Amino acid sequence: MNARFPLATTTWDQAEYDALQRVIASGIFTMGQEVATFERQFAAYFGSKYAVMVNSGSSANLLMTAALFYTQNPEIRLHAGDEVIVPAVSWSTTYYPLAQYGLKLKFVDIDRETLNYDLDALGAAVGEKTRAIMIVNLLGNPNDFDRIKEIINGRKIVLLEDNCESMGATFAGKYTGTFGHVGSYSSFFSHHISTMEGGIVTTDDEELYHIMLSMRSHGWTRHLPKENRVTGVKSDNAFEESFNFVLPGYNLRPLEMSGALGQEQLKKLPNLIRGRRENARLFIDRLSNHPLFTLQSEIGQSSWFGFALVLRPDANITRREFVARLEELGFECRPIVAGNFVKNPVMRHIPHEIHGNLPNAEYIDSNGLFIGNHHYPIPEAAEVLAELRF
């Protein structure tokens, strides 16, 4: 489909192609100094102590979950059977690593306007068994972290933050992805920056950082510093340390090309976010009172991944009709992430419970969709939507 208003477009220019050529000329393609440089720059940009790059945002969620099972810190260590609260609307790989490590998922409804947690429902769901909360900043929109802090109220609850759709968003002047013990980001093509495929985990916890360095690469010690929080002190014998496995890890390593691309994309990120926010101001101005649909309500400063359009109860059209008309007008559309995720057949493989009911997630599932946002002006898209009637 060659859409008039696509979901995503490239943010590359000659700088990215030059970065790729730099890697090609080096002859070093597997994870190395380009990735390490990007990690340092990424951590500094977002105000985090550490960043670990991986091959996708999904892998970032897997790695940050895994690390919490091998920390020696009893206050944040997770165990199979622990309860983790999750929002009912998110992407599949928000949930899969949690289930694969034996956590019991408790699904909580979302707010129909913000598309993040229904905070009253979250407050009611947190109980004595709650060991962790997965925070998902949906479609660029931060959660209300002040309210979440009040809900936790000093309890020893681990915060994981899936920020894959919200790079560059802020709440109270702090970047999303850095509020939890660990936070994940995606640099897939359709996201705020693109390294082809890619993901990043941030943390301020040195031990978790070292665990992730090991687990990212087979669970071996090769990429750990000599003095580290996993083995203590490494041997000086490089031959022995080359295949010394200490944790049950994976191969989640990114390519050098991805690290080089990330360095160039990070330079552009302020302007990329600025362009998306300027488009959002126009959309809010032109479409806030549209008779057919509502827009996502912003918390903090959203990085506006896309524009969620939710049919009003009195719109008198079905979502299928809405999608068909938008596609006729040239809009590429998608459901709001994965909709009400508990409706998916895969849930029979995932131990879980549902806190109360999920009316807002169900409404979004039946009546919501999103269209693309971009780093360049899209006034025509706003005007076409402003004139849309049935």
N, C-alpha and C positions, 0 to 999 in steps of 0.2 A: 504494500500500500504506500503510494507516494503522497503523503498527507499534506494538505495546505498548512495545517497547524499540527506539526508532529509532537510526539511526546518528548523527544530528546534530539539534540543536535551537537555537533562537535565543538569543542572549545580549543582545539589545537590550532597552531599556526606554525611558522617556520621553526620556532624555538623547539617545539616538540620533535619535529623531524630531524633537526640538528642533534638533539639529545639521543635519538635512536641511532643516528650515524656514529655518534661518539662511542656508543656501546659496541656497535658492529666493528668499528676500527680497533677497539681494544682487544677483541677476541675473547673477552670474558663475559659470559652470558648468564651464568648461575649467580645466585645471591652473593653479593660482595660489597664493595665500597660505595657503589651508587645507592644501594638500598640503605646502607648504614648512614650515609649522608642525609638521605631523605628522612629517615627516622629521627635524627637529631633535629632537623629543621621542623619537622611536624610537631614534635614534642614542644619545642620552643615557641612555635606559633600559637599553640593552643594552651600554653601555660601548664603543661604536664611535665613531670620529671622524666618519664620514659614513654617511648613508643616502639611498638613491634609491628613491622609490616608483614603481611601474609598474602596469600594468593586470591583472597576474596573477602567480602564482608561476612559471608556465611562462615568462612573459616575463622574470622575474627571472633564471632560468637562462640564457635566451638573452642577456640584456644582459651578465651577468657573464662569460660565455664570450667574447662579442664583444670586450669591453674588453681582454682579455688578448692579442688579436691586433693591437692598435694601440698598446700601451704602447711607449715608447722604452727601457724598462728591459730589457736583454738577459737578465737573470736570471729574469724571469718571462714574457717574451714567448713566446707559442705560435705555431707555424707548422703549416700543413697537412702531414699526414703524421706529426706527433708522436704518440707513444703516450700514451694516457690510460687509467689503470686505473679500472674501474667495478665496483660490486657487481652480482651477477646478479639481485638482487631490488630493484626500485625502480619509480618511475612513468615513463611513456614520455618525458616531457619532461625527465627527468634526462639522457637519452641523446641526444635529437634535436639540440639545439644543438651538441653535441660533433661529431656526424657531419656536420651541415650546414656546419661550419667545417673539415671535412676531417681531423679527428683520427681516429686509428685506435684503436678501443675494444678493450681487453683485459678480458674478463669474468672475475671472480674469485668464488669461492663465498662464501656467507654462513655464519654460525654458526647452527645450528638453534635455539639457546636465546635468543640476544640479537637475532637477525634482522639484525644488522649484519655487517660483514666477518668472515669466518673469518681471524683475524689471522695464523695460521700460513701460510695460503694467500696472504694479501696479502704477507707477508714474502718468500715464495718467488717471487711474481710480479714484484716490483719488480726491475728490471734496468737495464743501461746505457742501454737505449732509453727507459726510463720518463721522461716529461717532466712528467706531471701525474697527480694522483689525485683522483677525485671521491669525496668523503666524503658518505655519505647517512645521516642520523640517522633511522632508520625507526620510524614510529609513536610518536614522542615520545622515543625511546631514544637517548642520546648514544653515540657511539663511544668507545673507550678511546684518547684522544688521547695519553696518555703512551706507550703502546705504539706508536702510529703514528709518533710522533716518533722513537722508537728505530729503527723500521724504515727511516725516511728517512735517519737517521744523517748529517745534514749535507749530503746531496746536494741539488743545485738542482732540486727538484721542486715544482711549483706545486700548492697545495692549493685546490680548489674545494669548497665545503661546501653541499650541498643540505639545508637545514634547514626545508623547507616544512612538514613534519609535526611539527616539534619546537620550535616557539616556546616559550620559557620554560624549557626544559630546561637543566641545568647539569652540567658535569664539573669537579671540583676547584674549585668556586666560580666558574667562568667560564661565561658563557652560550654554548650552542651557536649556531652561525652566525657566531661571531667567532674561530674557531680558524684558518680558512683565510685566504688572501689576499683572497678574496671569499666572501660567504655569502648565500644566498637564503632568503626566507621567503614564506609565502602567507597572505593574509587572506581567502580564499574562505569561503563560508558555513559549511562543515563544519569549519573549522579553529579554532585556539584563539581568535583574534579574527576578526571578520567586518566587512569594509568592502564587502559585496556581492561584488564581484570586486576583486582587488588582490594585489600582491606588493611586496616590498622587497628591495633588495640593500644589504648593509653592507660597508664596507671601511675600513681605516686608511690607505690609499694615496691621497694627494691626486690624483695623476695619473690613476689608474683612476677616481676619483670624477668628475673633469672629463670624461674620455672618455665615461663613462656619461651625464652630463648632456647631452652633445652627441648621442650615439647614440640616447638615448631619444626625442629630438625631431628626427628626420629627418637627424641629423648636422650640424645648423646650429650657429651660434655664439651664437644669441640668448640662451640660458639660461646661458652661461658667464660667470663673473665677468670684470671688465675685465682683470685679470692672472690668467692661467690657464696650465695645463700642456699645453694643446693648441695654442694659437696664439701664446702669449707674452702680447702685449698687444692687446686689441681696440681697434678704432677707436672714436672718440666719435661717429661718424656712425651713428645708430640706423637710418636708412633703409638704408644699405649693409649693416649687420650683420644686418638682419632676415631676409634670404634668402642668407646667406653659408654655403655648405655645405663642410665640411672633412673629414667622415668619412662612410662609407657606413652610414647609420643606419636607423632604423625610426620608426614612430609607436607607442610603447608607453606613452603618457602616461595617467595615471589621471585621474579626474574630481575636481572640487572636493568633491563629495559624499563620495567615498571618503576624502579627506583629513580632512574634518570628522568622519566616522564613526570613523576611526582614532584621533583624539584622545580620543574618549569611550571607545572600547574599550580603549585603552592604560591608562586609569585603572583599569579593572576587571581587567586581566590578572593581578595578584597573586592576587586572590580566585578568578579562573577557574582558575588553575593549582592553587591550594590545594584547591579542590573536586575536581579531577580526581585529585590525589594521595591525597586521603582515600578516594575510591572505590577507588583501586588498593590501598591498604592493606587494605580490606575484601575485595577480590577475592583478594589474595594469601593472606589469612588463611583464607578459606573454600574456595579452589579449588586451592591449590598441590599438593595430593595427590589431585586428582580422578582416578578410574580411567580416564577416557576421553581426557583431553587435558591438555596442559601450557600454562602461561602464559609469555609473554615474560619473559626474565630481565633485570632492570634493571641498567644501567650508570650510574654517577653518580646524578643525580636526573632521572628521566624526567618529561616533562610529559604522558605517557599520553594520546596522541592517541586511541587505542582499545585494545581488549583482543584481542590475537591468541590464538586457540585452535588448538593444533596437536594432531591426533589422535596418541595413543600408538601405537607399532607393534603392540601387543597389544589394541587397542581392538575389533578384529573388526567394525568398521563402515566403510563407505565415506564419503568426504566428502559425496557426494550425499545419502546417508541422514542424515548429521549435519545438513546444511543444511536438509533437509526438516523434520526434527524441531524444529530451532531456529525455523524460520519458523512452524511450528504453534504454538509457545509464544509467538510474537509478537516474535521477534528479527529485526531487519533485519541481513543479513549481506553481506559482500563478501569476495572473495579477499584475501590479504595483499598489498596494493598491486597490482602486476601479475604476481605470481608469478615464475616463472623466465622472465625477459624474452626470452632467446634463443630460446624456442620460438615466438615470434610471427612471423607471415609477413613483417612489416615488416623483419625482419633481413636479408632478401635485398637490401635497399637500403642497408645500413649496413656499411661495411668493419669487420671485427672479427676477433678470435680469442678462443678460450676457453683460459684457463690451467687445464690439467689437466682434472679433471672437476667437475661441479657437483651432487654428491649431495644436499647440504642444500637447495639451491635447488629441486631436483627434488622432494624430499620435501615441502617447504613448498607447492610448486605443486599437489601432489596431495592433501595432507592438512591444509592450513592455511586459516584464515579469520579475519576479525576482526569484532567487534561494537562498538557505540558506547560511548563514555565521555562524560561530561557534567560541567558545572560544579556541578551540584546532586546531592544524594545519590541513589544508585540501589541501595539495599539489596535491593529485591525482585528485581532482575535477578540479583544474586549468589546469592540463596537459590534461585531457580528453577534456576540452573545447578548449584548444589550438589546438588540432588535429582535431576538428570538422569541417567537410566540407560537402557540399551537391553535 
